[in-house]
Amino acid sequence: MSNKLFCFGTGFSARLVARKLQAEGWEVAGTTRSTDKFDALIAEGITPCQFAEGLPVANIADALRGVTHVLVSAPPGGDGDPVLNLHRGDLASLPAQTWIGYLSTTGVYGDRNGGNVDEDSELLPSGKRGRRRVAAEKAWFDLGARHDLCVQSFRLAGIYGPGRNALETVRSGRARRIVKPGQVFSRIHVEDIAQTVLASIARPHAGAAYNVCDDDAAPPQDVIAYACGLLGMDPPAEENFETAVLSPMAASFYEDNKRVENTRIKRELGVNLRYNSYQAGLQALLDDILRKTTGDPGEN
């Protein structure tokens, strides 16, 4: 039987996972909330299904037949996990030990005042989004335990990659250096998310949670300064967090301060991070931009 992946949510990370599995001969289908994105998914070889609560969803139920693996990146809302709200029964009917990967967030740990957390740390989310993620993770693990499905959660740090990184922020003129003393964030390149998910598919472990981050938690202002240096630009002036004008969403990212341990993905899944620091990741992204600009294919 050929392998078939179904993605609930075909965003930045899921689409890269899809492309890598397609290269190995997998069939991929996935959801979008807008029919406007159907053509883009079709162009990538992904069978599209519309996902929206309150709309007919029979095509998703049909598409789940024959699925061997499920990747979930749709975030929970105020009413809980939207996928489970609509498709709990369809998922419960999947064959025993079907692999299900849930893309969660390191926000489930909350604020540790710069201290370390690993997968065995207590989940103490600081805000509404973190509490929703904790509840969603629990609901997915409960589904797996009740119906003998191989559910694992990937707790992702701040995601960056092509077209979505500090270099782009600086080049667009949107970069700011907000300084909150002692504040550090963990990050992860999308390529390393994809390789971790693929490693889990190769070594499934029902009920496992994995921190997916690089080795170098760092202050956000340092990342912007490094990106400016790579681009030969002067960094923006530092702004004190206490007096900086920030949107509620932007300010919420500074609620949590912690260093996330990633030993488990290395030990259990054999992951060797391609970009173990933001410096390595941003340098590679710049090199890729320069290759495309000059037409130099570089090394294979």
Backbone bond lengths (Angstrom), bond angles and torsions (degrees), N, CA, C in turn:
res aa  C-N    CA-C-N  psi(-1)  N-CA   C-N-CA  omega(-1)  CA-C   N-CA-C  phi
1 M - - - 1.457 - - 1.525 109.61 -
2 S 1.322 116.97 134.11 1.452 120.44 178.96 1.519 110.37 -75.83
3 N 1.314 116.03 152.94 1.454 121.34 179.43 1.517 110.91 -81.14
4 K 1.318 115.39 141.17 1.457 121.21 179.93 1.519 109.15 -136.84
5 L 1.329 115.54 124.63 1.457 122.48 178.24 1.514 109.80 -102.80
6 F 1.327 115.41 134.69 1.466 120.16 171.46 1.519 107.94 -116.55
7 C 1.334 115.95 126.98 1.466 121.82 -178.96 1.528 110.20 -106.65
8 F 1.312 116.33 119.39 1.460 119.95 168.63 1.526 106.57 -87.08
9 G 1.329 115.31 95.34 1.450 122.09 -171.74 1.513 109.40 100.73
10 T 1.328 116.24 118.57 1.463 120.35 -178.51 1.526 108.82 -118.54
11 G 1.319 114.72 62.65 1.452 120.71 -179.61 1.510 112.83 -93.79
12 F 1.324 115.08 -156.67 1.461 124.00 -171.31 1.526 112.39 -53.33
13 S 1.329 117.47 -52.18 1.463 121.36 -176.52 1.522 112.11 -76.67
14 A 1.318 116.77 -45.09 1.467 120.32 -176.75 1.513 111.94 -62.64
15 R 1.327 117.46 -36.92 1.463 119.07 -178.56 1.523 112.10 -68.44
16 L 1.333 116.57 -32.62 1.460 117.95 176.40 1.523 110.54 -70.01
17 V 1.327 117.26 -41.78 1.466 119.85 174.36 1.527 109.90 -57.26
18 A 1.322 116.33 -45.05 1.465 121.03 -179.94 1.522 111.26 -58.79
19 R 1.324 117.02 -46.08 1.471 119.75 -178.58 1.518 111.51 -61.85
20 K 1.314 116.54 -40.35 1.465 119.14 -178.78 1.531 111.08 -67.44
21 L 1.326 117.10 -38.57 1.464 119.36 178.91 1.525 111.24 -73.75
22 Q 1.330 117.99 -35.14 1.464 120.59 175.09 1.526 110.58 -59.09
23 A 1.328 116.41 -36.86 1.462 120.44 179.25 1.523 111.63 -65.09
24 E 1.336 116.19 -19.58 1.467 121.32 177.24 1.528 111.60 -98.21
25 G 1.342 116.25 8.75 1.457 120.18 175.53 1.510 115.48 93.93
26 W 1.346 117.44 9.80 1.456 120.02 179.84 1.524 111.14 -76.30
27 E 1.319 114.74 151.32 1.457 122.50 169.29 1.524 107.79 -92.33
28 V 1.338 117.33 138.73 1.465 120.69 -176.79 1.524 110.25 -132.32
29 A 1.310 115.14 134.51 1.462 122.45 170.81 1.520 107.45 -128.87
30 G 1.340 116.51 157.30 1.448 117.97 -178.47 1.505 112.72 -165.28
31 T 1.319 114.30 164.46 1.455 119.70 -175.48 1.519 111.84 -99.89
32 T 1.323 113.97 154.45 1.449 123.00 168.65 1.521 107.21 -141.34
33 R 1.312 115.99 154.07 1.461 119.83 179.05 1.524 111.93 -88.33
34 S 1.314 118.43 -2.81 1.455 121.69 -176.09 1.518 110.67 -135.33
35 T 1.329 116.68 131.08 1.462 120.17 175.92 1.515 111.10 -66.70
36 D 1.335 117.32 -17.36 1.463 120.10 178.33 1.525 111.82 -63.84
37 K 1.334 116.95 -22.57 1.463 120.87 -178.08 1.526 112.77 -93.28
38 F 1.331 115.97 -0.75 1.465 118.80 -178.06 1.523 111.74 -57.87
39 D 1.318 116.96 -47.69 1.462 120.33 -175.76 1.524 111.52 -62.04
40 A 1.339 116.20 -38.01 1.463 119.43 179.42 1.523 110.90 -63.90
41 L 1.328 116.99 -41.50 1.455 120.01 178.68 1.528 110.83 -67.16
42 I 1.319 116.30 -43.24 1.460 119.65 178.81 1.522 110.52 -59.29
43 A 1.333 116.62 -40.47 1.464 120.92 179.07 1.525 111.77 -61.95
44 E 1.321 116.60 -27.13 1.456 121.17 178.01 1.524 112.33 -91.39
45 G 1.319 117.04 5.60 1.462 120.80 178.58 1.505 114.31 79.68
46 I 1.339 116.82 16.65 1.463 121.99 179.82 1.525 109.09 -101.79
47 T 1.314 117.11 127.63 1.457 120.77 176.26 1.520 108.75 -74.22
48 P 1.344 118.57 117.34 1.461 120.12 -174.58 1.519 113.34 -88.03
49 C 1.336 114.85 146.79 1.459 122.91 173.21 1.523 107.58 -134.46
50 Q 1.320 116.90 136.71 1.456 119.53 179.29 1.513 110.15 -80.25
51 F 1.343 114.82 133.64 1.461 120.21 178.96 1.517 108.21 -122.72
52 A 1.297 115.69 117.54 1.461 120.59 175.18 1.521 107.74 -161.01
53 E 1.308 115.72 127.23 1.458 118.94 -179.96 1.528 109.78 -63.70
54 G 1.317 115.96 136.27 1.453 121.06 -178.64 1.514 113.92 94.82
55 L 1.372 116.71 -8.90 1.461 120.21 178.35 1.528 109.28 -106.33
56 P 1.344 117.10 161.14 1.463 119.61 177.23 1.526 110.74 -57.29
57 V 1.314 117.31 136.91 1.457 121.24 -175.91 1.532 111.71 -126.68
58 A 1.330 116.82 16.66 1.469 119.73 -176.29 1.516 111.40 -61.17
59 N 1.354 117.62 -33.13 1.466 118.71 -177.54 1.525 111.25 -65.11
60 I 1.336 118.20 -31.18 1.465 120.67 177.18 1.519 109.93 -69.62
61 A 1.316 117.20 -43.14 1.470 120.00 177.32 1.517 110.41 -58.19
62 D 1.323 116.39 -41.41 1.471 120.08 177.82 1.523 111.03 -65.12
63 A 1.358 115.64 -42.44 1.464 119.66 -176.89 1.521 112.39 -66.79
64 L 1.328 117.62 -23.86 1.462 120.35 -179.94 1.523 112.55 -75.28
65 R 1.308 117.35 -15.07 1.472 119.27 178.32 1.528 109.45 -67.91
66 G 1.299 116.08 128.89 1.457 120.76 179.89 1.516 113.94 85.52
67 V 1.334 117.28 0.67 1.461 120.75 179.48 1.525 109.83 -71.36
68 T 1.335 115.69 138.38 1.468 120.69 177.83 1.529 111.88 -105.34
69 H 1.349 116.82 -22.82 1.455 121.54 -177.47 1.524 109.20 -144.12
70 V 1.335 116.00 145.28 1.465 121.92 -179.65 1.525 108.52 -129.51
71 L 1.330 116.38 131.49 1.468 121.89 175.91 1.520 108.22 -119.15
72 V 1.319 116.38 127.19 1.462 121.71 -174.89 1.521 109.43 -116.08
73 S 1.339 116.60 117.52 1.462 120.27 176.04 1.519 112.03 -122.25
74 A 1.330 117.55 0.08 1.462 120.81 178.71 1.522 109.65 -68.71
75 P 1.336 118.94 128.02 1.466 120.66 -177.33 1.518 112.19 -78.02
76 P 1.314 116.73 155.06 1.472 119.70 175.95 1.515 110.93 -74.17
77 G 1.323 115.46 154.95 1.457 121.56 176.25 1.515 110.74 -117.81
78 G 1.320 115.37 -166.21 1.456 120.11 -179.06 1.511 113.38 -64.68
79 D 1.334 116.64 -22.90 1.466 121.13 179.59 1.520 112.64 -96.62
80 G 1.327 117.10 10.75 1.452 120.11 -179.40 1.514 112.16 102.81
81 D 1.306 115.60 -162.24 1.460 120.62 -178.17 1.530 110.04 -77.53
82 P 1.329 118.41 121.08 1.474 119.62 -175.23 1.521 113.26 -66.90
83 V 1.321 117.14 -31.63 1.468 119.90 -179.72 1.519 109.89 -67.80
84 L 1.318 116.79 -47.34 1.460 119.88 179.53 1.524 111.24 -67.77
85 N 1.315 117.00 -33.05 1.465 119.23 178.30 1.522 111.92 -60.29
86 L 1.334 116.31 -36.90 1.466 120.53 -175.49 1.521 114.11 -100.23
87 H 1.335 117.25 -28.20 1.466 118.61 -168.69 1.531 114.11 -130.28
88 R 1.309 116.64 21.32 1.468 118.92 178.42 1.530 110.88 -55.75
89 G 1.326 116.79 -45.59 1.461 120.10 -179.02 1.517 113.12 -64.52
90 D 1.340 116.61 -41.16 1.472 120.22 177.99 1.523 110.77 -62.85
91 L 1.332 116.64 -41.95 1.458 120.35 -179.79 1.525 111.28 -69.28
92 A 1.314 116.62 -37.92 1.467 120.36 179.10 1.523 111.89 -63.13
93 S 1.329 116.08 -23.34 1.461 120.69 -178.59 1.527 113.22 -87.45
94 L 1.335 117.56 -3.45 1.461 119.85 178.46 1.523 110.44 -65.65
95 P 1.320 118.05 155.14 1.471 120.34 -179.86 1.523 111.76 -58.02
96 A 1.304 115.67 150.65 1.462 121.39 178.94 1.521 110.60 -54.30
97 Q 1.312 114.98 140.59 1.464 124.48 177.58 1.537 113.74 67.37
98 T 1.323 117.03 18.16 1.464 118.97 170.42 1.525 108.57 -58.25
99 W 1.327 116.32 133.39 1.470 121.57 -179.37 1.524 109.99 -75.29
100 I 1.342 116.49 128.01 1.460 122.15 174.95 1.519 108.39 -129.20
101 G 1.322 116.15 122.65 1.457 121.24 177.08 1.522 110.20 -109.42
102 Y 1.331 116.75 127.53 1.460 121.61 179.82 1.527 108.70 -110.50
103 L 1.345 116.89 119.87 1.460 121.26 178.78 1.523 109.06 -84.74
104 S 1.315 115.02 105.63 1.452 122.54 -178.15 1.531 108.82 -105.19
105 T 1.312 118.03 -152.22 1.452 122.36 -176.07 1.519 110.33 -147.43
106 T 1.327 116.03 151.98 1.458 120.22 174.53 1.528 111.43 -69.37
107 G 1.338 117.33 -6.48 1.454 121.12 174.69 1.518 113.44 -61.41
108 V 1.335 117.40 -14.61 1.471 119.58 178.70 1.526 112.07 -65.03
109 Y 1.348 117.58 -19.89 1.459 120.27 -178.28 1.531 112.87 -85.48
110 G 1.322 117.19 -19.57 1.447 120.20 -179.04 1.520 112.81 72.52
111 D 1.325 115.93 -157.19 1.459 122.78 -176.00 1.523 110.73 -91.45
112 R 1.337 117.06 129.97 1.472 121.57 177.76 1.534 111.18 -122.30
113 N 1.326 116.26 18.45 1.468 120.95 176.81 1.529 111.42 53.63
114 G 1.330 116.00 40.88 1.460 121.05 178.13 1.509 114.92 86.15
115 G 1.334 117.64 -0.72 1.458 120.77 -179.21 1.522 113.12 -79.08
116 N 1.317 115.35 172.46 1.459 121.87 -177.33 1.527 111.85 -87.81
117 V 1.335 115.17 146.83 1.461 121.17 171.41 1.517 108.91 -133.04
118 D 1.325 115.53 146.90 1.460 120.59 169.72 1.525 108.05 -129.41
119 E 1.322 116.79 -174.28 1.460 120.31 -173.35 1.525 113.62 -67.29
120 D 1.320 117.09 -15.57 1.461 120.50 177.97 1.525 112.86 -93.06
121 S 1.339 116.81 -2.25 1.462 120.17 179.11 1.522 110.28 -69.23
122 E 1.317 115.29 149.66 1.462 120.15 177.93 1.524 109.77 -63.67
123 L 1.330 115.76 142.76 1.461 120.94 178.67 1.526 108.36 -86.64
124 L 1.338 115.61 114.75 1.469 121.96 -175.71 1.529 109.58 -133.19
125 P 1.318 117.77 64.99 1.466 120.16 -174.79 1.526 112.38 -60.85
126 S 1.332 115.04 144.59 1.461 119.99 -176.04 1.526 112.79 -85.03
127 G 1.324 116.57 -40.09 1.455 119.80 -172.11 1.512 113.24 -122.60
128 K 1.320 114.43 -175.15 1.463 121.59 -176.61 1.523 112.13 -61.26
129 R 1.335 116.93 -44.35 1.469 118.91 -177.90 1.519 111.23 -63.87
130 G 1.346 116.95 -40.28 1.457 120.00 178.55 1.514 112.42 -64.70
131 R 1.346 116.45 -40.68 1.471 119.49 179.10 1.527 110.74 -64.64
132 R 1.321 116.44 -37.49 1.468 119.07 177.21 1.520 111.25 -64.12
133 R 1.333 116.53 -37.87 1.462 119.87 179.74 1.528 111.10 -66.79
134 V 1.317 116.67 -41.39 1.469 119.51 178.34 1.524 110.08 -60.26
135 A 1.324 116.37 -44.77 1.466 120.13 179.81 1.521 111.06 -64.63
136 A 1.349 116.72 -39.24 1.468 119.92 -179.91 1.525 111.15 -67.12
137 E 1.328 116.82 -43.44 1.469 119.63 177.05 1.529 110.32 -56.72
138 K 1.315 115.98 -47.89 1.463 119.83 -179.44 1.518 110.98 -59.26
139 A 1.332 117.02 -41.70 1.462 120.66 -179.53 1.527 111.23 -64.16
140 W 1.328 116.68 -38.95 1.470 119.27 178.60 1.528 111.56 -69.14
141 F 1.330 116.44 -42.40 1.470 118.73 177.71 1.527 110.95 -64.99
142 D 1.315 117.58 -37.11 1.463 120.55 176.69 1.528 110.73 -63.40
143 L 1.335 116.53 -41.66 1.467 119.78 177.23 1.520 110.11 -58.44
144 G 1.341 115.87 -45.50 1.459 119.49 -179.78 1.518 112.35 -61.73
145 A 1.333 116.48 -44.06 1.465 120.16 -178.17 1.525 111.68 -66.79
146 R 1.329 117.15 -37.84 1.464 121.00 -177.39 1.528 112.47 -72.32
147 H 1.332 116.55 -32.24 1.468 119.57 -170.62 1.527 113.07 -121.66
148 D 1.330 116.76 17.53 1.462 122.16 175.18 1.528 111.35 56.74
149 L 1.325 115.48 47.31 1.452 121.90 175.93 1.523 108.95 -107.81
150 C 1.310 116.56 146.92 1.470 121.51 -174.25 1.527 109.61 -91.01
151 V 1.333 115.57 82.28 1.464 121.60 -176.65 1.513 110.11 -93.53
152 Q 1.340 116.15 132.43 1.448 121.90 170.86 1.524 109.83 -135.31
153 S 1.332 115.40 149.57 1.460 121.04 -177.82 1.517 109.84 -112.38
154 F 1.337 115.32 138.72 1.456 121.79 177.29 1.528 107.95 -113.94
155 R 1.326 115.69 110.28 1.462 120.76 -177.83 1.523 108.86 -89.58
156 L 1.320 114.99 100.86 1.459 121.74 -171.26 1.524 111.52 -86.68
157 A 1.323 115.28 137.87 1.458 121.37 169.94 1.536 108.71 -80.30
158 G 1.331 117.08 -169.24 1.463 120.71 -179.57 1.524 111.11 -61.82
159 I 1.317 116.84 122.72 1.465 122.54 -172.43 1.529 110.53 -89.03
160 Y 1.335 115.44 135.13 1.463 120.01 170.87 1.526 108.89 -141.78
161 G 1.321 115.66 166.46 1.457 120.78 -178.81 1.516 109.48 170.00
162 P 1.326 118.50 -164.94 1.460 121.18 -178.00 1.527 112.18 -56.14
163 G 1.327 115.85 126.56 1.455 121.05 178.59 1.508 115.14 78.35
164 R 1.312 117.18 -0.84 1.468 121.49 -175.43 1.533 108.18 -146.73
165 N 1.335 115.91 79.68 1.455 120.03 -173.37 1.520 110.58 -164.44
166 A 1.336 115.49 174.61 1.458 121.10 -176.48 1.529 112.22 -64.39
167 L 1.324 118.15 -30.20 1.470 120.30 176.98 1.524 110.35 -61.26
168 E 1.319 116.04 -45.00 1.465 120.59 179.33 1.529 110.66 -65.43
169 T 1.323 116.55 -37.82 1.466 120.22 178.84 1.531 110.64 -63.32
170 V 1.325 116.16 -43.16 1.462 120.11 179.39 1.527 110.82 -66.99
171 R 1.314 116.74 -46.35 1.472 119.99 -177.48 1.523 112.21 -63.77
172 S 1.311 116.75 -29.23 1.463 120.32 -179.04 1.530 112.53 -82.97
173 G 1.330 117.02 -7.01 1.455 120.27 -178.70 1.517 114.37 81.70
174 R 1.317 117.42 11.39 1.473 121.05 -177.17 1.521 113.24 -96.94
175 A 1.326 117.78 -0.19 1.463 120.43 -173.41 1.524 112.05 -71.09
176 R 1.324 115.26 138.79 1.462 122.85 173.69 1.525 108.34 -134.20
177 R 1.307 115.56 150.39 1.472 120.24 177.42 1.528 107.79 -114.50
178 I 1.325 113.98 86.96 1.457 121.36 179.81 1.526 108.24 -86.55
179 V 1.314 116.74 122.85 1.460 120.95 -176.03 1.519 110.12 -109.93
180 K 1.316 115.30 119.43 1.462 122.65 170.55 1.521 105.92 -121.34
181 P 1.328 118.96 107.54 1.469 121.50 -172.00 1.525 113.18 -49.08
182 G 1.339 114.58 130.55 1.461 121.20 178.16 1.512 115.04 83.22
183 Q 1.341 117.61 -6.04 1.469 121.63 -175.92 1.526 111.36 -74.33
184 V 1.324 116.79 130.90 1.465 121.47 173.27 1.527 109.09 -134.09
185 F 1.333 115.04 150.56 1.460 122.57 174.98 1.522 108.97 -124.65
186 S 1.305 116.19 150.00 1.465 121.52 169.95 1.528 109.01 -98.60
187 R 1.317 115.49 152.11 1.460 121.25 -176.51 1.521 109.66 -136.76
188 I 1.341 115.58 167.83 1.467 120.53 176.69 1.513 109.15 -154.52
189 H 1.315 115.99 132.77 1.463 121.83 175.43 1.526 108.48 -75.03
190 V 1.319 116.08 142.28 1.464 120.25 -176.48 1.528 111.44 -60.13
191 E 1.334 117.99 -30.63 1.466 120.51 177.16 1.521 110.83 -61.94
192 D 1.322 116.88 -36.51 1.460 119.81 -179.80 1.527 112.10 -77.70
193 I 1.331 116.91 -26.36 1.468 118.91 169.69 1.525 109.18 -62.62
194 A 1.326 115.84 -48.49 1.460 119.95 -177.48 1.520 111.82 -61.52
195 Q 1.327 116.55 -43.21 1.473 116.99 -178.21 1.520 111.32 -69.08
196 T 1.334 117.77 -30.05 1.462 120.03 176.91 1.525 111.32 -68.82
197 V 1.332 116.47 -42.90 1.466 120.30 177.56 1.523 110.30 -61.86
198 L 1.319 117.14 -44.79 1.465 120.25 179.49 1.527 111.36 -64.76
199 A 1.333 116.81 -35.98 1.464 119.67 177.27 1.519 110.98 -65.38
200 S 1.339 117.07 -36.26 1.464 120.62 177.10 1.520 111.42 -67.99
201 I 1.323 116.56 -38.37 1.468 119.81 176.73 1.527 109.82 -60.55
202 A 1.333 116.30 -38.08 1.466 120.26 179.41 1.520 112.10 -74.53
203 R 1.355 116.26 -28.32 1.464 121.10 -179.02 1.532 109.14 -130.71
204 P 1.312 118.29 70.25 1.466 120.88 -175.88 1.522 112.29 -64.98
205 H 1.325 115.21 145.11 1.457 121.02 -179.16 1.519 107.74 -146.17
206 A 1.329 116.04 97.07 1.466 120.65 -177.05 1.519 111.13 -57.75
207 G 1.347 115.14 132.76 1.452 120.87 176.80 1.507 115.08 84.91
208 A 1.332 118.29 1.79 1.459 120.75 -177.13 1.523 111.36 -81.30
209 A 1.322 115.61 145.59 1.460 122.82 170.13 1.520 107.37 -117.81
210 Y 1.328 116.13 138.72 1.453 121.34 -177.13 1.524 110.73 -129.07
211 N 1.343 116.25 127.44 1.454 120.31 169.35 1.519 108.86 -77.87
212 V 1.322 116.46 127.58 1.462 121.00 -178.43 1.524 107.45 -118.36
213 C 1.330 114.93 98.24 1.458 121.44 -177.85 1.524 108.38 -153.85
214 D 1.331 116.20 166.67 1.461 118.39 177.38 1.525 110.10 -85.19
215 D 1.335 116.43 -170.40 1.462 121.09 -174.31 1.526 113.16 -92.47
216 D 1.334 117.46 2.94 1.454 119.78 -165.24 1.520 112.54 -133.38
217 A 1.343 116.76 75.41 1.459 119.43 171.59 1.524 108.46 -62.04
218 A 1.330 116.66 135.42 1.461 119.13 -172.50 1.517 111.21 -149.90
219 P 1.338 117.06 156.66 1.464 120.78 176.25 1.532 110.42 -64.71
220 P 1.325 118.20 139.67 1.465 120.17 -176.67 1.529 113.37 -62.31
221 Q 1.334 117.56 -32.00 1.463 119.28 -179.52 1.526 111.73 -66.90
222 D 1.340 116.33 -28.17 1.462 119.56 178.47 1.526 110.91 -69.71
223 V 1.315 116.93 -35.60 1.462 120.98 179.53 1.531 110.32 -65.26
224 I 1.323 116.15 -44.08 1.467 120.02 178.27 1.528 110.44 -63.31
225 A 1.328 116.72 -42.75 1.468 119.88 179.82 1.526 110.71 -61.98
226 Y 1.340 116.68 -39.98 1.463 120.11 179.71 1.525 110.68 -66.51
227 A 1.325 116.79 -41.72 1.464 120.31 177.99 1.522 110.60 -61.94
228 C 1.322 116.73 -41.47 1.469 120.11 177.71 1.523 110.56 -61.26
229 G 1.330 116.31 -42.54 1.454 119.96 178.69 1.520 112.36 -60.79
230 L 1.331 117.20 -42.56 1.460 120.58 178.12 1.521 111.67 -61.30
231 L 1.329 116.23 -34.47 1.461 121.15 -177.35 1.523 113.05 -90.07
232 G 1.326 116.72 -2.17 1.457 120.08 -178.36 1.514 113.23 69.22
233 M 1.315 116.88 32.16 1.458 121.86 -178.22 1.526 110.35 -116.88
234 D 1.311 116.21 151.66 1.460 120.51 176.00 1.525 109.05 -73.12
235 P 1.323 117.53 136.33 1.469 119.44 178.88 1.517 110.36 -72.26
236 P 1.322 117.13 150.89 1.464 119.72 174.90 1.523 110.68 -65.58
237 A 1.311 115.73 157.37 1.461 120.01 179.51 1.527 110.31 -63.66
238 E 1.322 115.97 148.74 1.453 120.19 176.23 1.530 110.21 -69.93
239 E 1.342 114.95 144.88 1.457 121.59 176.52 1.522 108.34 -123.17
240 N 1.316 115.84 136.23 1.457 120.24 177.46 1.519 109.53 -73.73
241 F 1.317 115.66 129.87 1.463 119.86 -178.38 1.527 111.66 -56.40
242 E 1.310 117.07 -38.19 1.466 120.82 -174.64 1.515 112.35 -65.17
243 T 1.327 117.33 -27.07 1.461 120.40 -177.51 1.524 113.36 -113.16
244 A 1.339 117.51 -6.01 1.466 120.64 -178.91 1.526 110.41 -69.58
245 V 1.322 115.73 142.86 1.466 121.01 176.49 1.530 107.61 -87.45
246 L 1.322 115.89 113.12 1.461 121.75 -176.79 1.520 109.37 -130.20
247 S 1.326 115.84 148.19 1.455 119.77 172.33 1.524 108.74 -68.82
248 P 1.333 117.93 157.60 1.468 119.20 177.13 1.528 112.72 -54.54
249 M 1.348 116.73 -38.44 1.461 119.85 179.39 1.523 110.91 -64.88
250 A 1.354 116.79 -46.35 1.468 120.01 -179.79 1.522 110.89 -63.11
251 A 1.332 116.58 -42.55 1.465 120.01 -179.21 1.521 111.66 -64.20
252 S 1.336 116.73 -31.50 1.466 120.25 -176.77 1.521 112.12 -64.85
253 F 1.341 117.10 -25.94 1.465 119.43 -179.96 1.532 111.38 -68.52
254 Y 1.317 117.66 -18.25 1.459 121.04 179.45 1.526 112.64 -93.13
255 E 1.322 117.39 3.36 1.458 120.27 179.37 1.521 111.77 -69.00
256 D 1.330 116.37 -34.41 1.460 121.17 -174.94 1.522 111.03 -105.87
257 N 1.317 115.79 136.13 1.459 122.41 -179.72 1.520 107.30 -136.68
258 K 1.320 116.61 109.04 1.468 119.81 -176.08 1.522 110.04 -159.74
259 R 1.304 115.05 162.39 1.460 122.75 173.06 1.528 107.50 -113.14
260 V 1.315 115.80 123.94 1.467 120.94 -172.43 1.531 109.78 -100.04
261 E 1.323 115.53 126.17 1.467 121.65 178.48 1.534 109.98 -81.40
262 N 1.330 116.61 139.81 1.466 120.99 -178.45 1.524 112.75 -122.01
263 T 1.325 116.89 20.65 1.469 120.06 -175.03 1.521 112.50 -60.63
264 R 1.338 117.31 -34.97 1.466 119.50 -173.04 1.529 112.24 -63.69
265 I 1.336 118.60 -40.36 1.469 118.28 -179.12 1.523 110.95 -65.88
266 K 1.320 116.58 -28.56 1.467 120.22 178.79 1.520 110.49 -76.72
267 R 1.331 115.82 -44.35 1.467 120.53 -175.60 1.525 112.46 -74.45
268 E 1.344 117.04 -47.40 1.462 119.86 -173.70 1.521 113.20 -87.35
269 L 1.325 117.07 -32.37 1.464 119.92 -174.97 1.532 113.02 -107.31
270 G 1.319 116.93 -7.99 1.461 120.04 179.68 1.514 114.02 71.62
271 V 1.334 116.69 24.71 1.463 120.23 -178.63 1.526 110.27 -73.21
272 N 1.315 115.77 130.53 1.467 123.36 172.21 1.528 105.96 -115.65
273 L 1.319 116.34 102.37 1.455 120.24 -172.67 1.524 111.82 -55.08
274 R 1.311 114.65 131.21 1.454 119.57 176.94 1.526 110.37 -73.95
275 Y 1.333 115.70 -34.80 1.470 121.66 179.90 1.525 107.66 -128.63
276 N 1.326 116.54 93.73 1.460 119.81 -172.83 1.522 113.31 -86.40
277 S 1.333 117.25 1.80 1.464 121.65 177.16 1.521 108.63 -151.10
278 Y 1.335 115.65 160.85 1.461 118.48 177.25 1.522 110.86 -65.97
279 Q 1.339 117.13 -29.47 1.465 119.17 178.23 1.530 110.91 -63.03
280 A 1.333 115.79 -46.22 1.465 119.58 179.71 1.520 110.92 -63.99
281 G 1.334 116.77 -41.45 1.455 120.36 -178.41 1.517 112.80 -67.04
282 L 1.333 117.07 -44.92 1.465 119.86 -178.66 1.530 111.18 -69.45
283 Q 1.323 117.55 -37.67 1.462 119.35 177.18 1.526 110.85 -61.69
284 A 1.326 117.11 -42.48 1.466 120.35 178.93 1.524 111.23 -65.25
285 L 1.306 117.57 -39.09 1.466 120.67 178.40 1.526 110.95 -64.78
286 L 1.338 116.71 -40.92 1.461 119.75 177.40 1.521 110.62 -65.51
287 D 1.322 117.22 -42.71 1.465 120.61 178.13 1.525 110.78 -58.09
288 D 1.331 116.01 -39.49 1.461 120.06 179.35 1.524 111.12 -67.05
289 I 1.322 116.84 -39.61 1.467 120.59 177.41 1.530 110.09 -62.68
290 L 1.327 117.13 -43.22 1.462 120.91 -178.68 1.524 111.25 -66.97
291 R 1.332 116.62 -38.00 1.474 119.00 177.44 1.519 111.04 -62.31
292 K 1.328 116.00 -42.71 1.465 119.47 -179.61 1.524 111.26 -68.06
293 T 1.341 116.57 -33.77 1.455 120.45 -179.23 1.517 110.97 -71.66
294 T 1.333 117.09 -39.41 1.466 120.60 -176.37 1.517 113.52 -91.76
295 G 1.330 115.94 -14.35 1.457 119.31 -178.22 1.515 113.34 81.60
296 D 1.334 116.96 8.04 1.464 122.00 178.62 1.520 109.12 -81.73
297 P 1.347 119.24 117.18 1.456 120.38 -177.84 1.511 113.77 -68.13
298 G 1.335 117.40 -17.95 1.470 119.62 -179.43 1.518 111.25 68.50
299 E 1.323 115.85 -165.36 1.462 121.67 179.89 1.523 110.27 -82.73
300 N 1.318 116.50 148.33 1.460 121.14 176.81 1.508 110.45 -81.36
